[in-house]
Amino acid sequence: MNQQTIYDCILIGGGISGSALAYELAKNKLKVLLLEKDNSINSATSLSYGGLPYWAGTNSEISSILTEGINIYRNLSDELDQNIEFQELDLLLTIDNGEDPQKVARQYNQCFHIPELLDIQSACQLEPLLNPQSISGALRASHAHVNPIRVSIAYQNSFKKIAGKIIYEEVTGFLHRENEIEGVVTKSNKYFGSHIIVCAGGLSRSLLESIGIKTEVYFTNDVVLKVSAQNNIRLNTMLMPATIKRFSLESRMSKEDSSWQQIGPEILESIIDIGAVKFQDGSLHLGQISHVITDPHTKFDLNWSQKQIKSGIDRILPSLMDVPFTTHSCLVAFSKDPNRPWMGKVPHWSGIYSFGGFSAGILVAPVLARRFASAIIDNSIDYLS
């Protein structure tokens, strides 16, 4: 590499967040390098359901971001000149047969668009694959959906068309003098830039902590089952549980900060949220189970996770029980405060920024990428707090 090449921005991580931000920065005439460890998308983006919950805002600020996000997505295929498989579809939030439907429904009363409560018969008419014995009702929300891998690739292709550069190398460290970041190090090269932006999802924590930066980004090790496009399954809706255990798990995990200083076994019991979605190409994602393990590189028993997901699918969608599938895992990042992603300048350092830990990440990433890029250009980006 020519060490005299200095980029305006170097982004670490090519998931949907890094890809969207790289595009927005390059669109504003900056010299941008995107570094991604894999030439195929194997991050949380690849296992996402791709749901766009634009109805779910609980205050005016969040609702504004979600509304802006859905408006971007409704036009994104045209803007990027690539098919991202955008579609409007119903989201069905299943209520377990041991739960009170009215009580569960009240949890959603603060949403910008309140979902409709359905009885068992109506829910099964909307989604005939549902097992009526497994639910006491469901909530129906007008939803939208994309293929997250196609979105990331579309952003990357458009980024390259406007002179952006992608290099597939894993970042192993930073070039810095005291608390001034000058660039990044990979296994074979050094790259120099004025703004180093960490968009590495679940790996962001260990990467930043390698130079002593304490973060409020956490992660789970998640497992999802994939069904290939070669199937005859007709799924009319996107399915998720109405009582999502993931939310309470994230809240508990962010309070276990001292446990995150130790690399070891699971610090909290794993949870499972059974859902299903069918993509326009015919493939399905089923799952998911979330493990709380502080080591991002840990190896755990995928067979146990697979059995747990299959058991849940057998209860909710029994006709899918014997469908051939493959098992996949990834890190899923989140911030301490779900309404405040960990993005901005890193305090007490210069030249380094974080961009990630989003709630409803697929939907909000394009919105926040535009805002982040504008703040970089205007030199008005705030410090993390």
TIDO-11373 format. One line per 4 residues: number of its first residue (from 1); their letters; for each residue y, x, z of C-alpha. Coordinates in pm, 1 decimal. Layout:
residues N
NUM> A> Y/X/Z ~ ...
This chain:
residues 385
1> MNQQ> 0.0/0.0/0.0 ~ 358.7/106.5/-62.6 ~ 491.4/133.6/295.1 ~ 848.1/90.7/168.4
5> TIYD> 776.0/-272.8/84.2 ~ 943.8/-481.1/352.3 ~ 884.8/-854.7/343.6 ~ 1130.9/-1109.2/472.7
9> CILI> 839.9/-1290.8/638.3 ~ 476.7/-1206.1/706.9 ~ 258.9/-1500.2/808.0 ~ -72.3/-1452.9/987.0
13> GGGI> -315.0/-1736.3/911.1 ~ -374.7/-1941.1/597.3 ~ -470.9/-2279.9/738.0 ~ -257.8/-2580.8/659.0
17> SGSA> 22.6/-2469.5/894.9 ~ 51.9/-2117.1/756.9 ~ 11.6/-2232.0/396.6 ~ 279.5/-2502.3/426.7
21> LAYE> 522.1/-2264.9/598.5 ~ 462.1/-1987.2/343.7 ~ 542.6/-2230.3/62.8 ~ 859.3/-2358.6/230.8
25> LAKN> 986.3/-2005.6/300.0 ~ 915.1/-1884.0/-53.2 ~ 1074.4/-2197.6/-196.7 ~ 1393.2/-2077.7/-27.7
29> KLKV> 1379.5/-1745.8/-216.6 ~ 1241.7/-1530.9/66.8 ~ 992.7/-1250.5/2.6 ~ 682.7/-1377.2/181.2
33> LLLE> 336.2/-1234.5/248.8 ~ 55.3/-1457.3/375.2 ~ -232.9/-1272.4/540.9 ~ -561.5/-1459.8/580.5
37> KDNS> -888.7/-1309.8/697.4 ~ -1108.3/-1521.6/463.6 ~ -1076.3/-1598.9/93.8 ~ -1223.9/-1941.2/171.0
41> INSA> -1075.1/-2183.3/423.1 ~ -1299.9/-2173.7/729.6 ~ -1044.0/-2254.7/999.1 ~ -989.1/-2582.0/1185.4
45> TSLS> -837.9/-2710.5/860.4 ~ -1181.8/-2706.7/697.7 ~ -1338.6/-2930.5/964.3 ~ -1047.2/-3166.0/1015.6
49> YGGL> -1095.4/-3536.3/949.9 ~ -769.8/-3527.3/752.8 ~ -628.0/-3834.8/924.3 ~ -254.7/-3908.4/909.8
53> PYWA> -170.3/-4124.7/1216.5 ~ 184.1/-4213.7/1115.9 ~ 164.7/-4531.2/1327.6 ~ 100.2/-4350.8/1657.2
57> GTNS> 443.3/-4226.2/1768.9 ~ 528.5/-4317.9/2126.9 ~ 900.8/-4238.8/2120.0 ~ 1174.8/-4229.2/1858.0
61> EISS> 1162.7/-3850.2/1808.6 ~ 787.2/-3835.6/1750.6 ~ 794.4/-4149.3/1536.4 ~ 1063.7/-3991.3/1320.1
65> ILTE> 847.8/-3681.5/1261.7 ~ 538.7/-3888.2/1181.5 ~ 734.1/-4110.2/942.4 ~ 878.8/-3806.0/768.2
69> GINI> 527.8/-3663.0/747.2 ~ 375.0/-3965.7/577.4 ~ 665.4/-3979.7/332.8 ~ 604.9/-3615.1/241.8
73> YRNL> 234.1/-3679.5/187.8 ~ 292.5/-3983.2/-30.8 ~ 474.1/-3753.8/-275.3 ~ 302.2/-3420.8/-210.5
77> SDEL> 53.2/-3436.0/-498.3 ~ 347.3/-3473.3/-737.4 ~ 553.0/-3201.1/-567.9 ~ 268.6/-2948.1/-572.7
81> DQNI> 123.7/-3081.3/-900.1 ~ -226.4/-3092.5/-749.4 ~ -451.6/-3368.6/-620.2 ~ -470.1/-3365.2/-240.7
85> EFQE> -684.2/-3684.0/-232.0 ~ -419.7/-3888.2/-51.1 ~ -527.4/-4242.4/29.3 ~ -425.3/-4527.0/253.7
89> LDLL> -716.9/-4663.0/457.6 ~ -794.0/-4845.8/778.6 ~ -861.1/-4652.7/1097.0 ~ -1109.2/-4828.1/1323.1
93> LTID> -1092.4/-4720.0/1687.5 ~ -1421.4/-4824.8/1845.0 ~ -1432.1/-4954.4/2202.0 ~ -1759.2/-4877.3/2382.0
97> NGED> -1962.9/-5172.6/2505.9 ~ -1896.2/-5070.4/2865.5 ~ -1518.3/-5084.4/2822.2 ~ -1273.7/-5374.3/2859.4
101> PQKV> -1115.2/-5427.6/2513.5 ~ -791.1/-5570.1/2653.4 ~ -748.6/-5278.1/2892.8 ~ -815.9/-5023.0/2619.0
105> ARQY> -576.5/-5201.1/2383.1 ~ -295.3/-5178.7/2638.6 ~ -313.7/-4797.7/2616.8 ~ -173.1/-4829.9/2264.7
109> NQCF> 115.6/-5063.8/2345.5 ~ 367.7/-4778.2/2329.2 ~ 279.0/-4692.1/1970.0 ~ 539.4/-4740.1/1698.1
113> HIPE> 292.4/-4967.6/1516.5 ~ 56.8/-5128.7/1769.3 ~ -303.4/-5146.7/1641.3 ~ -467.2/-5487.9/1602.6
117> LLDI> -742.3/-5573.3/1851.5 ~ -1060.8/-5696.2/1680.1 ~ -1364.6/-5863.9/1831.5 ~ -1713.5/-5731.3/1758.8
121> QSAC> -1775.5/-5960.3/1461.9 ~ -1442.9/-5877.8/1294.7 ~ -1493.1/-5503.2/1350.3 ~ -1839.1/-5516.5/1190.1
125> QLEP> -1710.0/-5719.2/896.7 ~ -1453.7/-5445.2/835.0 ~ -1712.0/-5169.8/883.1 ~ -2065.6/-5302.8/818.9
129> LLNP> -2227.9/-4970.8/918.3 ~ -2120.2/-5020.2/1281.0 ~ -2385.9/-5103.4/1538.1 ~ -2256.2/-5424.4/1705.3
133> QSIS> -2458.9/-5350.7/2021.8 ~ -2265.8/-5027.2/2077.4 ~ -1914.5/-5174.4/2095.2 ~ -1718.3/-5440.7/2280.2
137> GALR> -1452.4/-5451.2/2009.5 ~ -1227.0/-5220.4/1810.0 ~ -865.3/-5150.8/1725.4 ~ -752.8/-5151.0/1363.4
141> ASHA> -459.8/-4935.4/1252.6 ~ -309.1/-4886.3/906.6 ~ -378.9/-4519.1/847.1 ~ -373.8/-4257.9/574.0
145> HVNP> -597.9/-3969.5/479.7 ~ -603.6/-3646.6/278.9 ~ -848.0/-3367.0/209.5 ~ -707.8/-3086.5/431.9
149> IRVS> -871.6/-2808.7/230.7 ~ -715.8/-2941.3/-88.6 ~ -378.3/-2962.4/85.4 ~ -399.3/-2599.2/198.1
153> IAYQ> -512.2/-2478.5/-144.5 ~ -237.5/-2680.2/-312.8 ~ 25.1/-2522.2/-88.5 ~ -118.4/-2175.4/-150.6
157> NSFK> -129.7/-2220.6/-528.2 ~ 229.8/-2344.2/-534.4 ~ 329.3/-2058.0/-303.8 ~ 183.2/-1804.7/-547.8
161> KIAG> 359.5/-1971.1/-842.8 ~ 695.9/-1904.5/-678.6 ~ 619.1/-1535.0/-624.7 ~ 451.3/-1560.5/-285.7
165> KIIY> 174.7/-1310.4/-213.6 ~ -160.2/-1372.5/-40.7 ~ -379.0/-1087.2/81.6 ~ -719.6/-1150.0/238.3
169> EEVT> -733.5/-906.6/530.1 ~ -778.1/-968.8/901.1 ~ -480.5/-874.5/1116.2 ~ -595.0/-656.3/1407.7
173> GFLH> -262.0/-569.7/1568.7 ~ 112.5/-526.5/1542.1 ~ 345.7/-242.1/1454.1 ~ 609.6/-225.2/1723.1
177> RENE> 849.8/-1.8/1908.2 ~ 873.1/-127.2/2263.7 ~ 946.2/-500.8/2222.0 ~ 1054.8/-486.8/1858.0
181> IEGV> 791.3/-596.9/1606.3 ~ 815.9/-422.9/1268.4 ~ 495.1/-531.9/1099.6 ~ 122.2/-585.3/1129.8
185> VTKS> -194.4/-377.5/1105.8 ~ -519.0/-472.7/933.9 ~ -839.7/-272.4/921.2 ~ -718.7/-90.0/611.1
189> NKYF> -341.3/-134.5/578.2 ~ -2.4/-168.0/740.7 ~ 249.2/-430.8/631.5 ~ 616.8/-434.1/727.4
193> GSHI> 838.6/-738.7/765.9 ~ 1154.5/-870.5/930.0 ~ 991.2/-1186.8/1063.8 ~ 626.7/-1180.0/1174.8
197> IVCA> 504.3/-1537.9/1220.5 ~ 171.7/-1605.3/1394.4 ~ 2.3/-1917.2/1250.5 ~ -352.5/-1818.9/1343.5
201> GGLS> -453.1/-2134.6/1531.0 ~ -711.0/-2063.5/1800.3 ~ -688.6/-1688.5/1736.4 ~ -314.5/-1683.3/1805.8
205> RSLL> -370.0/-1651.6/2179.3 ~ -581.2/-1334.7/2172.3 ~ -367.8/-1181.6/1898.4 ~ -44.9/-1222.7/2095.1
209> ESIG> -203.6/-1124.7/2423.7 ~ -314.1/-795.8/2266.0 ~ 47.9/-678.6/2302.5 ~ 109.8/-850.7/2635.2
213> IKTE> 262.8/-1178.0/2514.5 ~ 156.2/-1468.0/2733.5 ~ 116.0/-1789.2/2535.5 ~ 86.4/-2160.6/2595.0
217> VYFT> -160.7/-2196.9/2308.6 ~ -514.7/-2288.8/2405.2 ~ -824.6/-2373.6/2202.3 ~ -1165.8/-2532.5/2201.2
221> NDVV> -1476.5/-2434.0/2008.6 ~ -1555.5/-2749.4/1811.5 ~ -1865.1/-2855.3/1619.2 ~ -1874.4/-3100.9/1329.2
225> LKVS> -2158.1/-3215.0/1102.3 ~ -2089.7/-3219.1/728.0 ~ -2270.6/-3443.9/480.7 ~ -2257.3/-3337.6/117.2
229> AQNN> -2110.4/-3552.1/-157.4 ~ -2461.3/-3625.4/-285.3 ~ -2522.5/-3939.7/-81.2 ~ -2512.5/-4317.5/-119.8
233> IRLN> -2322.9/-4392.4/200.8 ~ -2043.6/-4646.1/182.4 ~ -1801.2/-4606.5/471.8 ~ -1509.0/-4848.0/445.8
237> TMLM> -1294.9/-4704.2/723.5 ~ -1219.7/-4390.1/916.8 ~ -1387.7/-4420.3/1258.0 ~ -1278.6/-4270.1/1588.6
241> PATI> -1323.8/-4376.5/1951.9 ~ -1036.3/-4574.0/2104.1 ~ -1069.6/-4377.2/2428.3 ~ -1044.8/-4020.0/2302.9
245> KRFS> -1180.8/-3775.1/2559.0 ~ -1013.0/-3486.4/2377.9 ~ -669.3/-3585.0/2511.0 ~ -772.6/-3571.9/2876.8
249> LESR> -964.0/-3248.6/2813.4 ~ -653.4/-3080.4/2670.7 ~ -451.8/-3189.4/2972.1 ~ -710.0/-3046.6/3212.5
253> MSKE> -750.5/-2723.9/3016.4 ~ -381.0/-2639.6/3013.8 ~ -382.7/-2664.0/3394.7 ~ -663.0/-2408.2/3419.0
257> DSSW> -438.0/-2120.7/3315.5 ~ -588.3/-1867.6/3556.6 ~ -931.7/-1931.7/3406.7 ~ -800.0/-1829.3/3065.7
261> QQIG> -743.0/-1476.3/3191.7 ~ -1117.9/-1425.5/3215.6 ~ -1351.7/-1397.3/2920.2 ~ -1667.8/-1581.9/3004.1
265> PEIL> -1869.4/-1904.1/2988.8 ~ -1740.2/-2258.2/2956.7 ~ -1464.0/-2324.5/3209.8 ~ -1493.9/-2703.0/3175.2
269> ESII> -1776.6/-2930.1/3065.5 ~ -1783.0/-2997.4/2692.3 ~ -1688.3/-3342.6/2563.8 ~ -1790.4/-3547.4/2262.8
273> DIGA> -1584.7/-3793.6/2057.8 ~ -1798.8/-3963.1/1795.0 ~ -1621.4/-4036.7/1469.5 ~ -1681.6/-4039.6/1096.5
277> VKFQ> -1479.5/-4014.8/776.8 ~ -1570.4/-4015.0/409.2 ~ -1364.0/-3808.4/167.6 ~ -1281.5/-3912.7/-186.7
281> DGSL> -1535.5/-3665.4/-324.1 ~ -1807.3/-3852.2/-130.7 ~ -1864.0/-3597.7/146.8 ~ -1850.8/-3694.3/514.6
285> HLGQ> -1753.1/-3534.6/844.5 ~ -1933.4/-3654.5/1157.1 ~ -1865.2/-3549.9/1514.1 ~ -1713.3/-3388.2/1706.4
289> ISHV> -1802.9/-3198.1/2022.3 ~ -1553.9/-2965.8/2194.9 ~ -1657.3/-2664.4/2404.6 ~ -1413.1/-2494.4/2643.5
293> ITDP> -1490.4/-2123.0/2614.0 ~ -1217.9/-1861.4/2663.6 ~ -1370.8/-1609.7/2423.1 ~ -1273.3/-1707.0/2065.7
297> HTKF> -1559.8/-1499.1/1925.6 ~ -1834.3/-1641.7/2144.5 ~ -2167.6/-1750.5/2002.8 ~ -2303.9/-2071.9/2146.9
301> DLNW> -2598.2/-2303.3/2088.1 ~ -2518.9/-2502.6/1774.9 ~ -2854.7/-2679.7/1797.9 ~ -2760.4/-2840.9/2131.4
305> SQKQ> -2424.0/-2951.6/1989.2 ~ -2593.1/-3089.2/1679.3 ~ -2835.5/-3297.5/1887.0 ~ -2550.0/-3440.6/2095.4
309> IKSG> -2357.2/-3546.8/1785.6 ~ -2668.0/-3695.2/1623.5 ~ -2738.8/-3893.3/1939.0 ~ -2386.0/-4035.2/1932.7
313> IDRI> -2407.3/-4116.5/1562.8 ~ -2740.3/-4289.8/1619.3 ~ -2572.9/-4515.6/1874.6 ~ -2257.2/-4599.8/1673.4
317> LPSL> -2371.8/-4565.0/1309.5 ~ -2752.4/-4575.2/1319.0 ~ -2793.9/-4591.8/939.8 ~ -2652.2/-4236.3/920.2
321> MDVP> -2901.1/-4091.2/1165.5 ~ -3132.8/-3939.7/904.5 ~ -2871.6/-3829.6/650.5 ~ -2906.2/-3456.4/565.2
325> FTTH> -2620.4/-3251.4/707.7 ~ -2504.7/-2899.2/785.0 ~ -2356.1/-2788.0/1117.7 ~ -2019.9/-2611.6/1138.1
329> SCLV> -1797.4/-2477.4/1416.0 ~ -1436.5/-2364.3/1441.4 ~ -1155.0/-2306.6/1689.2 ~ -909.0/-2592.6/1740.4
333> AFSK> -574.2/-2493.7/1893.5 ~ -333.8/-2702.8/2097.4 ~ -21.7/-2651.0/2309.3 ~ 26.2/-2704.8/2680.9
337> DPNR> 254.6/-2998.8/2607.2 ~ 115.1/-3208.2/2317.6 ~ 466.2/-3326.9/2230.8 ~ 604.1/-2971.0/2213.6
341> PWMG> 416.7/-2736.4/1978.4 ~ 436.8/-2367.7/2060.9 ~ 674.4/-2266.4/1782.9 ~ 984.1/-2048.8/1770.5
345> KVPH> 1092.7/-1699.3/1873.7 ~ 883.3/-1521.6/2134.5 ~ 1103.9/-1453.8/2441.7 ~ 1191.7/-1091.3/2522.8
349> WSGI> 1070.2/-973.7/2181.3 ~ 1238.8/-941.4/1845.5 ~ 1084.3/-998.2/1505.9 ~ 790.9/-1211.1/1619.7
353> YSFG> 749.2/-1589.7/1611.2 ~ 478.8/-1848.3/1677.2 ~ 406.3/-2154.4/1466.0 ~ 118.8/-2372.7/1580.3
357> GFSA> -50.8/-2576.5/1849.4 ~ 44.3/-2906.3/1686.2 ~ -77.0/-3247.7/1791.4 ~ -163.6/-3450.4/1477.0
361> GILV> -138.5/-3114.2/1302.2 ~ -233.1/-3222.9/950.9 ~ 43.5/-3482.4/948.2 ~ 322.9/-3288.7/1118.5
365> APVL> 266.1/-2939.4/971.9 ~ 460.2/-3007.3/646.1 ~ 752.3/-3155.2/842.7 ~ 773.3/-2873.3/1094.8
369> ARRF> 723.9/-2613.8/820.1 ~ 1036.6/-2739.9/644.6 ~ 1235.5/-2737.2/967.1 ~ 1104.8/-2395.1/1072.4
373> ASAI> 1186.0/-2244.1/733.2 ~ 1540.1/-2384.1/744.7 ~ 1589.8/-2241.3/1093.6 ~ 1468.4/-1896.8/981.4
377> IDNS> 1709.3/-1900.5/687.6 ~ 2000.8/-2022.3/901.5 ~ 1909.3/-1782.8/1184.0 ~ 1917.1/-2081.7/1416.9
381> IDYL> 1558.8/-2081.5/1538.0 ~ 1519.7/-2132.0/1912.8 ~ 1327.7/-1924.7/2164.0 ~ 1005.0/-2062.2/2303.2
385> S> 1042.1/-2204.0/2652.6
